Each structure stands twice: as C-alpha cells, then as structure tokens.
Amino acid sequence: MDAATRKRLIFEKGSANAQRRQREKFLQAVGPDVSELLSASDCIFTPESDALLRGFLPITAAGIGTPQHHPSGYSFREFAWEAKVFAFLHDAGELTEGPAYLAIRRPHGVIFEDDGFWVPDLPVFVVEFRTAARMLEKFWSSAYRFIALVSVDASAGVVIDNYIGYLPDDINGDEVVYEVASWRGDRGITNG
C-alpha cells in the first residue's frame, strides 16, 4: 500500500470514529422524540456516505448532485426566513414513504490526492421518509442550517441549505438565504 492510500484510509477511519462520537453527543443533546427516532436508526459512516451524498449535493436551481442532474418534479426555491421555509415544506411528509437517508448538518468537501469527497460531521441516518419529513422542524434547531432527507431510491427528497446574502425582494438582517430543493417523481413541493 502506498503512502497516499495509507493516509486516506487513516483519514477515513478517523472520520468514521469521530462521526460515531458526534452521534452519541448529538443524541444526548436533542429532544426525546428526535433521540428516540435516531437512536433506533442505522447509520452510514465515511467513506460509504460519500457516494450517497454525491447523489444530491450540491443543490442549485439547475439540479442536484455530482454530476448534476434534474430529477423529475424538481423544485428549487430561496427564502430569507426560516418560517417561510417550513411553511413551504408543510406537506413534505406527503412526498413519499419508505426508507430514506437523513443528513443533519452540512458535510465538508475534502480533496485528497485530487479526489474530492463529502465528509459529514454526523453519520447519515437511515430513517422512514414520512416520519422524518414530519419532524424537519424538530431537527432544525440542531441542524446548523442544513438538512437533507432523500429516499433511498432518490425518487423523492428535500434538501435545505443556506448561504450568506440577501434576496432583493425579502431582505433578512441576518444575511442568510435558505435554499430549498424538493422533488418527487412527477412533482416537487410547489405550493406554500
């Protein structure tokens, strides 16, 4: 094994161990209903989490993922206020049912020997889509302005991210713009 491969394996193992420790701290800090749901959930750690995160990150108006694609029913909106995000997502629980990936907190992009990959602080949780979608606001206080909930088959999803800036028609003094991508087969969330 060459030195670069050895360094990457050590980094991946260290990241996975850090995610395990962060998971325990996170579960102790959140409310009982969130802790109960996520304590019982399977987790996906680095390096396995990278492949699924690439399927839907980053989000833009043009689409999702690396390489970027535009899922059927894709909707992309920007909001200046958290309340408007969750008003828009009020029916997210109706997008689909079945197993899904839940990423809480935006993963970091890391480049190792010219190869980029995603490394989350927390593992990616495997949850039931509808249950988790109905709890998005409960996850939000611990999410550091990022949540991704994507069905295992990627046919439906909701991703909330943010950037620093202003929307010209709705200025928020906190200088935060929330990006919301949603999709489900033939339609995303379009009302709100």
N, C-alpha and C positions, 0 to 999 in steps of 0.2 A: 504494500500500500504506500503510495507516495505521500509526501508531507501535506500537500493541499487537501487530499482526500481525508487524511487523518484529522486535519484541523477542522474540516467541515463536519465530520462525524462527531467530534468533541463538541463543537458548537451546537449541533442538532440535539445531542443528548443533554447538554447543559440547558438548552432552551426548553426541552420537554420536562426536565426536572423542575425548572423554575415555574412552568405552567402548572404543574401539579401542586406546588406550594402556593401559588397565587389562587388556584381554585379553592383550596381549603380556607384561605383568608377571606376570599370573596364570599363563600358560602356562610361564613360566620358573621359577615357584616351586613348581609341583605336581610330583608324581611322573611318571616317564616314561610310564606307561600312560595316565594321565589326559591328559597333554600330547599324546600321540600321537593319542588319540581326538578331543580338542577342536581340535587344530591342523588336522585334516582336515575339520572341521565348518563348514558355512555358518553365518553369524551374522545376527541380526536386531537392528538398532540403533534407537534413538529417532529418529523418532516411531513407526515401524512396530511396535515391540514393545508399545506401549500396548494396541492392540486385542486382541492375543492374551493379554496378561496380565490384561486385564479379564475374559476368559473363565473364569478360575479363581481370581482373587483378589478379595476376601479369602476365606479358608475359615472356616466356622463349623459348628456342629452341624446347622444348618438347610440348609446347602448351600454352593455356591461361586459366585464371580464377581460382576460388576457389570453388570446387575442379577443378584441372587442366583437360582440355580436348583439343583435337586436332581437330579443325574444318576442314572440307573438303576444300581443296585448300590452306592450311595454308603455309605461307612463313615467315621465320624469318631470318633477316639479321642484321649485325652490320656494322657501318660506323664510320670513325674517323672525318668526316667533314659534317657540315650541308648541304653544297651544294650537296654532294653525296646523302644525304637522300632525298632531294627534286628532284634530277634528277631521282632517283629510283622510286619516287612516282608521276612522271609526268602524269601518266594516272590513278591516284586514282579516279578521277571523273567518270570513266567508270565502277567502281566496281558494283555499284547498284544505284537505285533511290528509293525514298520513305523516310519515317521518320527515323531519326537516333538520337542517343544520342551523344552529344559533351561535353567532359570533357576537360577543359583547366586548366593546372597546376595539378601536381601530387597530388592526395589525400593522406592524412596521415592515416596510420594504427593506430587504437586506440584499446586498450584492456580494457574492463570494466567487472569486475567480471568474468574473464576467458573467455569472449566472445569478439572476435575480430571483428571489422568492419571498413569500409572505411569512412573517413570524408573529403570531399573536401573543399578547401578554397572558391571556387566559386560553385554555383549550377551547376548541369548538365543541359545543354541546349537541347531542342528538336528542331532539325533543319531538313531541307531537305538534305539527304546524298550528292547528286551530287553537290548541291550548296556549301555546306560546304567543301567538298573534294577539290573543285577548289580554295578554299580560305585558304588552310592549311598554306601556307607561310605567308599570312597576319595575321593569328592567332599567328604564331610562335614568333613574337617579344614580345608578352605579355604572352607567354605560360610557361616560365621558364623551357624550355626543356622537356615539356610533353604535348602531345595532344592525345586524344582518340576519334575516330569517329567510332561508331558502329551502324549498322542498328538496328532498334527496335526489329526485329526478330532474331538478332545476326547472320544472314546468311552472312554478309559481314562486314569488318572492317579494320581500320588502327589504330595502336597504335604506337606512337613514345615515347620512354623513354630514359633514359641515366644512365650511371654510370661512376665513376671515374676510369680511367685506360688507357691502350694502346692496340691497335691492333698491333700484331707483324709485319705485312706487310704494315702498313699505320699509322705511328705514328703522332699524333697531339700533339703539345707542350702544348695545353690547358688541356691535360689529360682527355679528355671526349670521351666516346664511346657512340654512339647513337644506340639503339636497335629499329628495326622496325619490327613489326608484321603486316601482312596483310592476308586477306582471302576473298574469295567469292565462295560460293558453291563448284564448281569443280576446281577453281583455284584462287590463290592469285596473287599478282603482282610478276612476275618472271623475267621480263626484266629490263633493266636500265643500 
